Amino acid sequence: QFPGFDDLYCKFCFVYGQDWGLEEGISQITSKSSVSPTTLVWNFPIDITFKSTNPFGWPQIVLSVYGPDFFGHDVVRGYGAVHVPFVPGRHKRTIAMFVPESTSRLQQFTSWFTGRRPEFTDPKVVAQGEGREVTRVRSQGFVTISFNVMTKDLHKLGYDIGPTALQSPSLEPGAQGLHRF
């Protein structure tokens, strides 16, 4: 949901610890429909497999939403991040999106005039805490994402996520915690 904006697309990447891997991609452009004029829908599945021996650096998905401005330039319409759920099952997460803001009126006018609005050179900074305390941002929109999570062999590594019935590839909701024995 991005009130006032249309024709948006979404880039995504994953941020995780050293043991995990690398994955990123981009969606199609979507437009608002007459049936639901406040909602934009990207129906693109992301099929990804992570493998690790420890939970340090648990994966997060970082979203960057872009769309045209008044001059037709692609500008960022929102950044957001959320951890991939670690419990097997179907999960829905709503991510509050935000955009960086210029720190002065002159910078705001110049960025509007030139069509170059503030944006992160690396969107992965959204999933990290370092340096974020000095960044000025403004809330702008929401993205709802659905996860279907399957896990395998966590109990062999000493992690308990609930009853052993949840170790099967079903998508039933699971327990609420990950505990180390």
Disulfide bonds with the S-S distance in Angstrom:
none
